[in-house]
Amino acid sequence: MPEYLAPGVYVEEIERGPKPIEGVSTSTTAFLGETERGPVKPRLVTSYGEYLRIFGDVFTSAAGDPKYLPYAVKSFFDNGGRRAYIARIAGAGGATAKLVTGPFTIEAVGPGAASNRIWVTIEPGSTTDKNGNALGFRLRIFYWDRPASNVPFDPVADTTTLPRPSATELFDDLRFEADSPNYWDKRVNHGNSALVTLAVATGTTMSAFAAATGPLAGGVDPPAPPGSADYLGYDAQIDKRTGLSALALDPYRDIAIVAAPDAPGAAVKEVITHCQNNRYRFAVLDSAANVAVSGNLDPRSDGNIGDTKYAAFYYPWIWVSDPRSGARIKIPPSGAVCGIYALSDNTRGVWKAPANETVAGAIDLEFDVTHGEQEILNPRGVNVIRRFPGRGIRVWGARTLSSDPLWKYINVRRLFIFLEASIYNSTQWVVFEPNDPKLWARVKQTVTLFLRSQWREGALFGDKEEEAFTVAVGRETMTEDDILNGRLIVEIGIAPVRPAEFVVFRIYQKTSAAKE
């Protein structure tokens, strides 16, 4: 209670009524896979151009096999995706390129041979004192996105040699003093440079500064493709975790969809387990390439997939145009499907099945699936991508991999994820409040208002509010033992909308009866 010790007028702010529940994001996607370069910590990108700046272009393995993550990200944004975390899987045995010159150590942000195409120039900064002496130094970084016999070279000294750098970064007037707003660590590191990190020997000052230039060297690609342990990325030190283990940390809590295009089977199992353990994430899985006999597909019987309500499976692969060369290339469909999830969520709602939507950028299918073949695949939880004359290439399935009929539809599972996550995040204020009827009434009001708004938007089934949902809290949900042990139990009943998967029109001949 407030204290009133002197005469006067006192104004108090109090809280009454329900607190609003804010709906969580359902379209933020995490992609796991190999990239040409870039950090191994998950990084948010909001466009394919930003992906190119941080993680590089499309690329192939040493054997010439394409790596599919860049294509999946491009397809994601082409189909309506807005936010994607890229979790680079680098694999074991790689090395990071670096350059040590004087007091400066410049190191690539991640391992790989692509960083050997970086050239660095360190020179006096452009701001000078009254005597013309530079107050700081300038760091210039140049990167070539394709190897060549003369790459890298000093493009500052040589202004005519081709090819010219494809990316350039400039950091001017960097200072050695830690209290300066232009301190080199603030300006260059912590994700500000997409190419390098900088370290400077302690005690370095401009009085001992010497210009330097040279290439980064020593970067090595991993000798073998990454396996399930690399996708899991677990390390006892939290700040060294990568892959799925990094995505489990709090900074990435807003992720709702997870995809690992063309990941090995054991890694797919790790992705599914990650989503099941997290409870608020859903996995989008690809079929293997070159599955010509679609009747052999049965993901629930696959030891690396199995029966799960937290994943959906898509077939077949799609043909798209290579974003660099324009040539046709066959890619997994998960990137496009994740984009369709995001587009459907943002234009209609998470309760709308992400199906009967055109696959933007798809110019052909690896295999055409007939209606008869889909009659075999659909009950197995295989979501087929089909071509329809005059309507284009469309996602023609909306099922999870669950054999439980309550959870067989993607939109039902994702709707419950959305509701559970929203209520969980927005009711944290309840913890340690007095567990009495006043709190029960307030919590009931809070949840009821949220569910009412979802019902009005079309997320819940029912002509009346009481048909769409119920919220119960109080003596009917808690025993005296629950109350004494600090448990507040709220029971919520939801009637989700399900998709009209089988549309049946019954047509009959109507004849006129004979008149008497």
C-alpha positions in Angstrom: 0.0 0.0 0.0 1.2 3.5 -0.8 2.1 5.8 2.1 0.3 9.1 2.6 2.3 11.2 5.1 1.5 14.8 4.1 -1.7 16.5 3.1 -2.2 16.7 -0.7 -3.6 15.3 -3.9 -2.2 11.9 -5.0 -2.5 10.4 -8.4 -2.0 6.7 -8.8 -1.8 4.5 -11.8 -3.4 1.1 -11.4 -4.0 -1.9 -13.6 -7.5 -3.4 -14.1 -9.0 -5.7 -16.6 -7.3 -8.0 -19.0 -3.8 -7.6 -20.5 -3.6 -8.0 -24.2 -2.1 -11.1 -25.8 0.0 -10.4 -28.8 0.1 -13.0 -31.6 3.5 -14.4 -32.2 5.2 -14.5 -35.6 4.4 -17.7 -37.5 6.4 -17.2 -40.7 10.0 -16.6 -39.6 12.0 -19.5 -41.0 15.4 -21.1 -40.2 17.4 -22.6 -43.0 20.2 -25.0 -42.3 22.9 -26.0 -44.9 26.1 -25.2 -46.6 26.9 -21.7 -47.8 29.8 -20.4 -49.8 31.1 -18.3 -46.9 29.9 -16.4 -43.9 29.4 -16.8 -40.2 28.5 -20.1 -38.6 26.3 -18.3 -36.0 22.6 -18.0 -37.3 22.1 -14.7 -39.0 18.8 -13.0 -39.9 18.3 -11.9 -43.5 15.3 -10.2 -45.0 16.0 -10.5 -48.7 18.0 -12.6 -51.1 20.3 -9.6 -51.7 21.2 -9.5 -48.0 21.9 -13.3 -48.1 24.3 -12.7 -51.0 26.1 -10.0 -49.1 26.6 -12.1 -46.0 26.8 -15.7 -47.2 27.9 -15.5 -50.8 26.4 -16.7 -54.1 25.3 -20.1 -55.4 28.2 -22.6 -55.5 29.1 -26.2 -56.0 31.2 -28.8 -54.2 34.7 -29.7 -55.4 33.1 -32.5 -57.4 30.8 -30.0 -59.1 27.6 -30.9 -57.3 25.4 -27.9 -56.5 24.7 -26.9 -52.9 21.0 -26.2 -52.5 20.7 -23.7 -49.6 21.2 -20.6 -51.7 18.5 -21.8 -54.2 16.2 -22.6 -51.3 16.6 -19.1 -49.8 16.0 -17.4 -53.2 12.9 -19.5 -53.7 11.7 -18.6 -50.2 11.8 -14.9 -50.9 10.3 -15.4 -54.4 7.3 -17.1 -52.9 6.5 -14.5 -50.2 8.9 -15.1 -47.4 10.1 -12.1 -45.4 12.4 -13.2 -42.6 14.9 -16.1 -42.6 17.6 -17.1 -40.2 20.5 -18.8 -42.0 22.3 -21.4 -39.9 25.5 -22.2 -41.9 26.7 -25.8 -41.5 30.4 -25.7 -42.3 31.4 -29.2 -41.4 34.5 -30.5 -39.6 38.1 -30.0 -40.9 37.8 -26.6 -42.5 40.1 -23.7 -41.8 39.6 -19.9 -41.6 41.6 -17.6 -43.8 43.5 -14.8 -42.1 46.1 -12.1 -42.5 48.5 -11.0 -39.8 50.3 -7.7 -40.6 52.0 -5.6 -37.9 49.6 -5.2 -34.9 46.6 -6.2 -37.1 45.0 -9.6 -37.4 42.3 -9.8 -40.0 40.3 -13.0 -40.1 37.4 -14.2 -42.3 34.1 -14.4 -40.4 33.9 -18.2 -41.2 35.9 -21.1 -42.5 36.2 -22.0 -46.2 38.4 -21.5 -49.2 36.2 -18.7 -50.6 37.7 -16.3 -48.1 41.1 -16.7 -49.8 39.6 -14.3 -52.4 39.6 -11.4 -49.9 42.2 -8.5 -50.2 42.6 -6.1 -47.3 44.1 -2.6 -47.3 44.9 -0.6 -44.1 45.9 3.0 -44.6 45.7 6.4 -42.8 42.1 7.7 -42.3 40.7 10.6 -44.1 40.3 12.9 -41.0 43.4 14.8 -40.0 44.5 17.2 -37.3 45.7 20.7 -38.0 49.2 19.4 -38.8 47.8 17.0 -41.5 48.3 13.9 -39.4 45.6 11.2 -39.7 43.6 10.7 -36.5 42.6 7.2 -37.3 43.0 4.5 -39.9 41.0 3.2 -42.8 40.2 -0.5 -43.5 39.2 -1.5 -47.0 38.1 -5.0 -47.8 37.7 -6.4 -51.3 36.1 -9.7 -52.3 35.8 -11.6 -55.6 32.8 -14.0 -55.9 34.5 -16.3 -58.4 38.0 -17.7 -58.5 40.5 -16.6 -61.1 44.2 -17.0 -61.7 45.0 -13.4 -60.8 42.6 -13.2 -57.8 43.0 -11.6 -55.4 45.1 -8.6 -56.2 45.4 -5.0 -54.9 42.6 -3.2 -56.7 43.6 0.2 -55.2 47.1 0.1 -56.8 45.9 -1.7 -60.0 42.8 0.0 -61.4 42.6 -1.7 -64.7 43.1 -5.5 -64.2 40.0 -7.6 -64.5 38.0 -9.1 -62.9 37.2 -6.3 -60.5 36.0 -7.0 -56.9 32.3 -8.0 -56.6 32.0 -6.7 -53.1 33.7 -3.9 -51.2 33.6 -2.7 -47.6 35.0 0.5 -46.3 35.5 1.5 -42.6 37.1 5.0 -42.3 38.5 6.9 -39.4 38.8 3.9 -37.1 40.3 4.7 -33.7 42.5 2.8 -31.3 41.0 4.4 -28.2 38.3 2.2 -26.6 36.3 5.2 -25.5 36.0 6.6 -29.0 32.7 6.2 -30.9 34.8 5.1 -33.8 36.7 2.4 -31.9 37.7 -0.3 -34.3 35.9 -3.2 -32.4 32.6 -1.3 -32.4 32.7 -0.4 -36.1 34.1 -3.6 -37.7 33.2 -6.6 -35.6 30.0 -8.0 -34.2 28.5 -8.5 -37.6 29.1 -5.1 -39.0 31.5 -6.5 -41.6 30.1 -9.4 -43.7 33.6 -10.5 -44.6 36.1 -10.2 -41.8 36.8 -9.6 -38.1 39.6 -7.4 -36.9 41.9 -7.7 -33.9 44.5 -5.1 -32.9 47.4 -5.6 -30.5 46.9 -3.9 -27.2 48.6 -0.5 -26.8 48.8 0.2 -30.6 48.6 4.0 -31.3 48.7 6.1 -34.5 52.2 7.2 -33.6 53.4 3.7 -34.5 50.9 3.2 -37.4 52.2 1.7 -40.6 50.1 1.1 -43.7 49.6 -2.5 -44.9 48.0 -4.5 -47.6 47.6 -8.1 -48.6 45.4 -11.1 -49.1 43.8 -13.4 -46.6 45.2 -16.9 -46.9 44.9 -20.4 -45.3 41.1 -20.9 -45.8 40.3 -24.5 -46.4 36.9 -26.2 -47.2 35.9 -29.2 -45.1 37.1 -32.4 -46.7 33.7 -34.1 -46.4 30.1 -33.0 -46.5 28.6 -32.2 -43.1 26.8 -34.9 -41.2 24.1 -35.1 -38.5 26.6 -34.0 -35.8 27.4 -30.9 -37.7 23.8 -30.0 -38.2 23.2 -30.6 -34.4 26.2 -28.3 -33.7 26.3 -29.0 -29.9 29.2 -27.8 -27.8 29.6 -27.6 -24.1 30.4 -23.9 -24.4 27.1 -22.2 -25.3 28.8 -19.4 -27.4 30.4 -22.1 -29.6 27.1 -23.9 -30.5 26.0 -23.8 -34.1 23.2 -25.3 -36.2 20.2 -26.7 -34.4 21.9 -26.2 -31.0 22.3 -22.5 -31.7 18.7 -22.2 -32.9 17.5 -23.6 -29.5 18.9 -20.5 -27.8 16.7 -17.6 -26.7 17.9 -15.0 -29.4 16.2 -17.2 -32.0 12.9 -17.8 -30.2 10.8 -16.2 -32.9 11.6 -19.0 -35.4 8.5 -20.9 -36.3 9.5 -23.0 -39.4 12.7 -25.1 -39.9 14.0 -26.5 -43.2 17.3 -28.2 -44.1 17.3 -28.5 -47.9 18.8 -31.8 -49.1 20.1 -32.6 -45.7 21.4 -36.2 -45.0 18.8 -38.6 -43.5 20.2 -38.5 -40.0 20.3 -34.7 -40.0 16.6 -34.7 -41.0 15.9 -36.8 -37.9 17.7 -34.2 -35.8 15.5 -31.4 -37.4 12.3 -33.3 -36.5 13.5 -33.9 -33.0 14.4 -30.3 -32.6 10.9 -29.2 -33.6 9.3 -31.7 -31.3 11.4 -30.7 -28.3 10.8 -27.0 -29.0 7.0 -27.5 -29.4 6.6 -24.2 -31.2 8.3 -25.1 -34.4 7.3 -27.0 -37.6 9.7 -28.7 -40.0 9.3 -28.7 -43.8 11.0 -31.8 -45.3 12.0 -32.7 -48.9 11.8 -36.0 -50.6 15.0 -37.4 -52.0 15.9 -36.5 -55.6 15.3 -38.9 -58.5 12.4 -40.8 -56.9 10.8 -41.8 -60.2 8.5 -44.4 -58.7 6.4 -42.3 -56.3 4.7 -45.4 -54.9 7.9 -46.2 -53.0 7.5 -43.0 -50.9 6.4 -43.8 -47.4 8.0 -41.2 -45.0 6.3 -42.5 -41.9 8.1 -45.9 -42.4 11.4 -44.1 -43.0 13.6 -44.5 -39.9 15.0 -41.0 -40.4 11.5 -39.4 -40.5 8.7 -41.5 -38.9 5.3 -40.5 -37.5 5.3 -36.9 -36.3 2.8 -34.1 -36.1 5.6 -31.5 -36.2 6.6 -32.0 -39.8 5.3 -32.1 -43.4 6.8 -33.9 -46.4 6.9 -32.6 -50.0 7.4 -34.3 -53.4 8.8 -33.9 -56.1 11.7 -31.6 -56.7 11.2 -28.5 -58.9 13.1 -27.0 -61.8 14.0 -23.3 -61.5 16.3 -20.8 -63.3 19.8 -20.5 -61.8 19.9 -16.9 -60.4 23.4 -16.5 -61.7 23.5 -18.2 -65.1 19.8 -18.5 -66.0 20.3 -22.3 -66.7 17.7 -24.7 -65.5 18.5 -26.4 -62.2 16.6 -28.9 -60.1 16.2 -28.0 -56.5 14.3 -29.3 -53.4 10.9 -27.7 -52.9 11.2 -26.8 -49.2 12.4 -23.3 -49.8 9.4 -22.5 -52.0 7.0 -24.2 -49.6 8.3 -22.2 -46.6 7.7 -19.0 -48.7 4.2 -20.2 -49.4 3.7 -20.8 -45.6 4.8 -17.2 -44.9 2.7 -15.7 -47.7 -0.4 -17.6 -46.6 0.1 -16.7 -43.0 0.6 -13.0 -43.8 -2.3 -12.7 -46.2 -4.9 -15.0 -44.7 -3.7 -16.4 -41.4 -2.0 -19.4 -40.0 -5.3 -21.3 -39.9 -5.4 -21.3 -43.8 -3.9 -24.5 -45.2 -0.8 -23.6 -47.2 -2.0 -25.4 -50.3 -3.6 -24.7 -53.7 -1.0 -22.0 -54.0 1.2 -21.4 -57.1 4.9 -22.1 -56.7 6.5 -18.9 -57.9 9.7 -19.4 -59.9 9.0 -23.1 -60.7 9.3 -23.7 -64.4 8.9 -27.5 -64.4 8.6 -30.5 -62.1 11.1 -33.3 -61.7 8.2 -35.8 -62.1 4.5 -35.2 -63.0 2.2 -36.9 -60.5 -1.2 -38.2 -61.6 -4.4 -38.1 -59.6 -4.2 -41.9 -59.1 -0.7 -41.7 -57.7 -1.7 -38.9 -55.3 -4.5 -41.2 -54.0 -1.7 -43.5 -52.8 0.6 -40.7 -51.5 -1.9 -38.4 -49.7 -2.9 -40.9 -47.0 0.8 -41.5 -46.3 1.4 -37.9 -45.5 3.2 -37.0 -48.8 2.2 -33.5 -50.0 2.4 -33.5 -53.8 3.3 -30.6 -56.0 1.4 -30.9 -59.2 1.0 -29.2 -62.6 -2.5 -28.2 -63.7 -3.2 -27.0 -67.2 -4.1 -23.4 -67.2 -3.5 -23.1 -63.4 0.3 -23.6 -63.2 2.4 -25.6 -60.7 0.7 -25.7 -57.3 1.2 -27.3 -53.8 -1.6 -29.8 -53.7 -1.4 -31.2 -50.2 -1.7 -30.0 -46.6 -1.0 -32.9 -44.4 1.4 -33.5 -41.6 3.3 -36.8 -41.1 1.0 -37.7 -38.2 -1.2 -40.8 -38.3 -3.4 -39.2 -35.6 -6.5 -37.9 -37.3 -6.7 -35.0 -34.9 -3.3 -33.7 -36.2 -3.3 -34.7 -39.8 -3.6 -31.2 -41.2 -0.8 -28.7 -41.3 -2.9 -25.6 -40.5 -4.5 -27.3 -37.4 -1.1 -28.1 -36.0 0.4 -24.7 -36.8 -2.7 -22.9 -35.4 -2.3 -24.7 -32.1 1.4 -23.8 -32.1 0.4 -20.1 -32.8 -2.2 -20.1 -30.0 0.0 -21.9 -27.4 3.1 -19.7 -28.1 1.1 -16.5 -28.1 -0.6 -17.3 -24.7 2.7 -18.5 -23.3 4.6 -15.4 -24.2 1.9 -12.9 -23.2 1.0 -14.4 -19.8 4.4 -14.4 -18.1 3.1 -11.5 -16.0 0.9 -14.1 -14.1 3.9 -15.8 -12.5 4.1 -15.0 -8.7 0.9 -13.0 -8.7 -1.5 -13.9 -5.8 -3.3 -17.0 -6.8 -6.8 -15.9 -5.9 -10.2 -15.4 -7.7 -9.2 -11.9 -8.8 -6.3 -13.3 -10.8 -8.4 -16.2 -12.1 -11.0 -13.7 -13.5 -8.3 -11.5 -15.1 -6.5 -14.5 -16.7 -9.8 -15.8 -18.1 -10.7 -12.4 -19.5 -7.2 -12.1 -21.1 -7.4 -15.4 -22.8 -11.1 -15.0 -23.8 -10.5 -11.7 -25.5 -7.6 -13.2 -27.5 -9.5 -16.3 -28.6 -12.5 -14.1 -29.5 -10.4 -12.0 -31.9 -9.1 -15.2 -33.5 -12.6 -16.6 -33.9 -13.8 -13.4 -35.5 -10.9 -13.5 -38.0 -11.9 -17.1 -39.0 -9.4 -19.2 -37.1 -12.0 -21.1 -35.1 -15.1 -23.1 -36.1 -18.5 -22.2 -34.8 -21.5 -19.9 -35.4 -21.4 -18.8 -31.8 -18.5 -17.9 -29.5 -19.3 -20.8 -27.1 -19.1 -23.2 -30.1 -15.6 -22.0 -31.1 -13.8 -22.1 -27.7 -14.1 -22.4 -24.0 -12.0 -21.1 -21.1 -12.2 -22.5 -17.6 -10.2 -21.5 -14.5 -11.0 -21.7 -10.9 -12.3 -24.4 -8.5 -13.4 -26.5 -11.5 -9.9 -26.8 -12.8 -7.8 -26.7 -9.6 -7.9 -28.7 -6.4 -6.9 -27.3 -3.0 -3.6 -29.1 -3.4 -3.0 -27.3 -6.7 -3.6 -23.9 -5.0 -1.4 -24.7 -2.0 1.4 -25.8 -4.3 1.2 -22.6 -6.4 -0.4 -24.1 -9.5 -2.7 -22.0 -11.6 -4.5 -24.3 -14.1 -6.4 -22.9 -17.1 -8.3 -25.3 -19.4 -8.9 -24.0 -22.9 -11.0 -25.8 -25.5 -10.5 -25.0 -29.2 -12.5 -25.9 -32.3 -10.1 -25.4 -35.2 -11.2 -24.9 -38.8 -10.1 -27.8 -41.1 -9.5 -27.5 -44.8 -12.1 -28.6 -47.4 -9.7 -31.2 -48.7 -12.4 -33.3 -50.5 -14.9 -31.1 -52.2 -18.0 -33.2 -53.3 -20.8 -31.8 -55.5 -23.8 -34.2 -55.6 -25.7 -33.7 -58.8 -28.9 -35.5 -59.7 -31.5 -35.3 -62.4 -34.6 -33.5 -61.3 -37.8 -34.6 -63.2 -41.2 -33.0 -63.0 -43.8 -35.1 -61.4 -46.9 -35.9 -63.4 -49.9 -33.7 -62.6 -53.1 -35.3 -61.7 
